[in-house]
Amino acid sequence: MKLTRRKIWLAAALLVGAAVALPSLVHFKVRRVSSIMSHALGRDVTLGAASLRLLPRPAFELHYVTIGEDSSFGAEPMMTAPLVVASLRLSSLWRGRLDFSSISFRESDGVAPSMNLVRRSDGQWSLPSLMRSAQAVPAPAGTSAPDAPAQFPYVEVLSGRLNFKSGVEKKVVALTDADFAFWAASDQEWHARMKARIIRTDASLSDTGTLQLEAAIRRGPAQLGNAPTLHLQARLRDAQLGQLSALVYGRDRGWRGAADIDVTVAGPLARPNLVLRSSVDDFRRFDLAAAQPLRLQAMCSGQLDPARESLEDFKCEAPSGGGQIVLSGSVAGMASPNYSLRARLHSVPVAAAVSFLRRVKRDVPADLGARGIIDAELLVSRLENGSSLYSGHGTISDLKIMSGNGDLQFPEVKVEMGSAGKSAGFRITAGPLNVALGGDRPASLSGQFDGAGYRVALSGPVAIEDAVRAARMFGLPAPGYPLHGGAGIHLQVAGLWAGFAPPEITGTAQLSGVSAGLAGVGVPLHITAAQLELTPSVATLRNISGTFPGGPVFSGTVQVPRGCGHPQDCVAVFNLRSAELDLSRVRLALAAQAQSPWYRVFTPAAPAPSFFGRVRATGHLSLSRLAIHSLVATRVEANASLDNGVLQLDSVDAQIFGGRHRGAWSADFSGPEPRYSGRGRVLRALPVQAAPWIADDCCSGAVDFTFTVYLAGTGSAELLRSATADIDFTWRNGALNRFALPVRLPRVGPSESAGALHFAQFTGHAALRQSSLELTRSRMRARTGLYRVSGTVSPDRRLALMLASNSGQYSIGGTLDAPIPLLEGPRASTHLSGKLGPGTY
């Protein structure tokens, strides 16, 4: 027994050793193996190298394999592979020939096998041609059965790539990570299976799903002429809709959802039956989200005719609420298809259409609801000359659309469908319909929809708040602030389907009695009348007559660009006129905010940005009167700009202090308190008007001065405390009527009596700091001599002035109303100090 076991183990060891050593001792020609492969596949095969192995079963390992293509399908090889394992069929060795039982194309060193599947211009594919030619190839010369065909081996491709070609053109769609196999189960039956991922060679796609396919072709019974039958099942799982659209169209069309597709093709190969089931879960637009997912599904059936490349008796059914959508007809041809189709909507609830709309259209209200039933039929046909014909009709019964506290009702909406030319395809026309929008009579509504886009027209009298509410129902852009009043409108809403382009509203509206509550503005804007014109690029308000209560009454024109993105990026252009503009009242209007409700204490939130705090505008202002508290200018012409709460007035030409002003002013309302600044020049101002705190008979003459000034605050006291100014002045041919010098001066003679101090010219610099006015670098050329003037005026209106000349020096005390000049002595230096009180300038 032990001896027998030893013999068995020794024999086994010898066999294993022979299996390992024999391949290295056997020498064969690569050309011989290539010939055997060519015989098995019916195609020319070239090899780079070949080796024999006996374990685990006899096989050739072939390197750098290229399988040629049938010349009628092209010159490019049918397949290339870095490594092929061709297993020998042992039964063929007893017949004195070498056949392969399986041929496995595999990856090696990161290089995957690649196969081309070619479709010829006559509709024939290269793979069936391979199967037919393999069966017809005779045995290689020198075998014992020279005319016996070889049995087709089991062919598999592991982790390979499958390319599709139409003639010599390679398509951008391909299969990768493909495990593909086909084999002859018998002389009468072929099988194939595949699992792969679909890609585009010109795009990076990751979620196109997994494609699985199983197919079998059987030769039919002899009494039926051996007509072959086909049974094919294909499944696409876990595909993302956006990636699928990029696969088909070359770009992501913007749709989202998880798609599953099942296809079954069964029956005679010449005319098999097709059944397709598809579903999309959580269908929506890429930038929208819905609380409840929407599922779309459809089932289609028909009969294929591969010879004519046609689909006949085609029918697709999709449930929609309690109704149904049905598409039926036939399609012939692939390159330039001709078709005859019929689409029917039977008892489809309008609510289902609104649910779909909410997932494909932005800004649709979350509470938008609808009632009604849609019934429609559309016939579509494409002729051989390439022209398309459309015809159909439809009805929406008992339509009611609701959102918030408003609704729109239409007892019956009839639509007509017809051809609109090759470019736009079909056209749907609805209306005109009567729609009640708060006017003294119904407005008229009509619409046209085609393959390119849509156009809806609305005309007639409306209440603006009702029109805005209706616009929001359909996701159209509408002002976000309260609007009340009436208008006669002629508006069009148009847009394109492609690229989710936003709708464009154009037309005219005659506004009357409109009130607008603007964010951050304490009082409403009233527009008595205005003409609104909307073009694709500009919104224009003409012939405006408007006012803010307690504020300016204005008229003129305002233009606002459209399509510039964010509202802050739109710079309005205006030309406005007003009888009066008081910037202090403007500040009160801009600063006023509605009080927050008590519960906001527990949920604090930042206040909404002010309308004027974020608007940007530039243009021209014409004002009969402009006031900043007690500072008043008349006949004002200025170039103005408003940018994020800052009002800038440039090239200001105005009458002020009885003279002519030219300069620039700025009012900044963006902070907690308003800030004003200005610079410019005033010619021939009247001192009494420039200094209204002094008596009318105090002085005379005309003053030219240049100035820079800064003020901040909401009241006169705050403005005075914050004010800083620098003024360079020239006062000509004037008199200080209460500044008579009381003593005899050299070369003058008798003392002057009570009266005025006359001068030909008084020049100098005045600086306002901390409510005090200081004179420096000042000279007065008077009748009594040439004086250096310095000093201050205090906030309590008291004077501390010095007049000095070569012959004497005077100090002036007292107040502005009752100055007291005193002679201090000859040749004194000049020093001036003092303050100017609140309300004095």
Number of C-alpha atoms within 10 A of each C-alpha: 6 7 7 9 10 11 12 12 11 12 12 12 12 12 13 14 11 14 17 14 13 15 16 12 10 9 10 12 10 16 15 11 21 22 15 20 22 19 26 27 24 25 21 17 24 21 20 14 16 20 18 20 18 17 10 7 12 17 21 20 17 23 18 16 21 21 22 19 22 18 9 9 22 19 11 13 19 24 20 20 24 21 24 25 19 24 22 20 18 15 12 15 11 8 11 12 20 22 23 25 20 18 24 20 29 20 18 14 7 7 13 22 25 24 20 20 19 23 19 16 10 8 15 14 16 20 15 10 13 16 17 12 16 21 19 14 18 16 20 21 10 9 13 12 15 12 13 14 16 24 19 25 23 19 19 21 25 18 20 23 22 23 20 17 21 16 15 13 11 14 12 16 19 20 21 19 17 24 21 23 19 21 20 19 15 12 11 13 16 18 19 18 18 18 21 22 19 24 22 18 14 10 13 11 16 13 17 24 23 17 20 19 17 18 18 19 21 20 19 15 11 8 7 9 9 12 14 17 18 21 18 19 17 18 19 21 15 15 21 20 26 22 25 25 17 19 22 13 10 15 13 17 19 17 19 23 23 20 24 20 19 17 19 19 22 21 17 19 20 14 19 20 20 19 18 18 17 17 18 20 17 18 22 24 21 16 12 14 14 14 6 8 14 15 14 17 16 16 18 18 21 21 20 26 17 16 13 12 15 20 22 21 13 20 19 18 18 18 16 19 13 11 16 16 19 18 18 20 19 19 20 18 14 11 7 11 14 19 19 18 17 18 19 19 21 18 19 22 23 23 19 19 15 19 17 15 16 22 22 19 18 16 13 19 15 12 10 19 18 22 17 20 22 19 19 20 19 19 19 19 19 17 12 11 8 11 12 20 17 20 17 20 17 19 17 21 19 16 19 17 20 17 19 12 6 11 18 15 16 16 11 15 16 16 18 18 22 19 17 17 14 12 10 13 17 22 21 21 19 19 16 16 18 16 19 21 23 17 18 12 13 16 21 18 18 16 19 18 21 21 16 14 16 18 18 18 19 22 19 21 23 25 19 24 17 20 21 20 18 20 15 19 23 19 18 19 14 12 10 11 10 14 19 17 19 24 24 19 20 18 19 20 16 19 17 17 14 10 9 14 11 16 18 19 19 19 18 21 22 17 20 19 15 21 20 16 17 18 22 19 23 18 20 18 18 20 21 15 20 23 18 21 18 21 14 12 13 15 19 21 22 19 15 20 20 21 18 19 13 11 18 19 17 21 21 19 20 20 21 19 18 19 13 12 8 8 14 13 14 16 19 20 19 22 17 18 22 20 16 20 22 18 20 18 18 17 17 17 20 22 21 14 16 12 6 11 7 8 8 9 9 7 7 9 9 5 11 9 11 20 17 23 21 17 18 22 21 20 18 18 21 26 21 17 18 22 15 16 14 11 13 16 23 21 16 22 20 21 18 24 23 22 18 18 21 22 22 20 22 19 15 19 20 24 22 24 23 19 19 18 25 20 19 20 20 19 22 21 22 19 11 9 12 21 19 21 18 18 19 17 17 23 20 19 21 19 22 19 15 16 13 15 15 17 11 12 10 16 20 19 19 19 24 20 19 18 18 18 17 18 19 20 18 16 10 15 13 13 20 23 18 17 20 20 17 18 19 19 20 20 23 20 15 20 22 16 15 19 20 18 21 16 14 12 17 11 8 11 9 10 11 16 10 12 14 18 18 22 20 14 19 22 21 19 19 21 19 22 17 14 25 23 23 23 23 20 12 19 20 23 17 17 11 16 15 18 22 23 25 26 24 25 25 22 20 17 22 21 26 23 25 26 25 27 20 13 15 18 20 24 22 20 18 14 16 20 14 12 17 18 20 15 17 13 12 15 13 16 16 19 18 20 18 22 22 24 18 19 15 16 15
